[in-house]
Amino acid sequence: MKQNSLILLLKRIKFVYAYFYHSVTKYLIKNVKIKLSS
């Protein structure tokens, strides 16, 4: 039982990390484009 909940927790952390990483990457790309165009 404990092992199963640990796996679920890891999956959730992985999902949150992937979402966060995607958002940061998108934000950085937008900033770089603004800097290059100005």
Phi, psi and omega in degrees: 000312181297319182298321181295317180291330177293319178297317179297320180296316179297320178297319180294317179298317180300318181294315180296318180296318180296318179296315180297315180299318179297317180296316181296318180298316180298318180296315181295318180298319180297316181295320180296318180297320179296317181295321181290324184282335183274000000 
